[in-house]
Amino acid sequence: MTEKQNSKTYDLEDRTFEFAKAVRILVRKLKLDIANSEDAKQVVRSSGSVGANYIEANNALSKKDFVMRIKICRKEAKESRYWLQLLETFGSADLGAERVALAGEAQELMNIFGAIIQKSK
């Protein structure tokens, strides 16, 4: 049995990694005018921050530190959703569907982190 199969921790680490990777794949396909370039930079940063902070949460020094990091994960997922909604796909149905799916994944991650926060109280 692999570590991934052994621990739900690694499932969410993988999921947040795949989210950040998928955001980068989408951004590379977009027409990057001035607005899209700036929004793309923001979504690349925030999507990567979701997973980076989750890894930090798993190495937290205390419960308080863990909860704070998870709150940051939720905040970064929410921010990612915002930037994804601002990205312009210039009428491409495929890119639009990809963007909507990623915004949905950001929402799901927000919900997961919110549930973790509630369970940690």
N, C-alpha and C positions, 0 to 999 in steps of 0.2 A: 504494500500500500504506500502511495506517495504521500509527501507532506500535504499536498493539496487535498487529497482525499481524507487525511487525518484531521484537518482543522478548518473550521469555518472562517477563521482569521484569514487564511490564505485565499479563500474564495473571494472575499471582499477586496483583498489586496489585488487579486487578479482582475476583478471586475472594474475597480477604479483605474487600474493600469490600461485595460482595454478601452475604457471610456476615453482616457486622455489620448491614447493612440488613434482611436477612431476620429476624434476631433481634429487631430493633426492631418489625417488622411483627407477629411472633408476640406480643411483649409487649403490644402495643396491643390484642390480641384477648382477653387473659387477664382473668379475674376477679382483681382485685388486693386480696386480703385482706392482713393484716399480713405474713404470711410471704412470700407471693408478691410483694408490693411490694418487700420487702428483697432477695429473690433476683433479681427483675427488674432492680433497680438494679445489682446486681453483674454480671449477665450482659450488660447493656448496656455497662457499662464494659469488661469483659474482652474482649468480642467486638470492640469498636472498637479496643482496644489491639493486637489481633493485627495489623491492617492498618497502624495508625500506626507500630508498631515495624518492620514490614516496609519501609515507606517510609524510615524512618531507616536501616535496614540497607543499603538501596540507595545511601544517601548516606554510608556509613561512611568514616571517615578512615583506617582500617587494616583489615587482615584480622582482627585480634583484635577490633576494634570490631564488624565485620560479624558474626562468629561470636557475640559476646555478644548482639547485637540479635536474631539468629535464635533463640538460646536463649530469649530473652524472648518471642518470637513463639510458640514451642512451649509455653512455660509458660502464656501467656495463652489459647492454644487449649485446653489441658488444663483450665484454670480455667473457661473457657466451657462446656466439656462438663459439668463438675461442676455448675455453676449450672443449666444446662439440665435436667439430671436431677432437680434439686430442684424445679423449677417444677411446680406442680399445675395440671392441665388439667381437673379436676373432672368426669371421665368423658367429656369430649368426644373422640370418636374422631378427628375431623379435627385438633384442636389437639394431641392426643397424637401423631399421625402426623407432624405438622409439627415437634414438639419432638424426636422420635426422629430425623428426617431431619437436623435441625440438629446434634444431638449426633453423628451420623455424619459430618457435614461437619467438625465440630471435630476428630474423630478423624483424618480424612483430612489436615487441615491439620497436625496434630501429626506425622503420618507424613512428610509432605512436608518440614517443617522439620527433622525428625530426619535425613532423608536428606541435606539440605543441610549439616547440621552434620557428618555423617560424611564427605561429599565434600570438605569444607573442611579436614579434618585433614591 
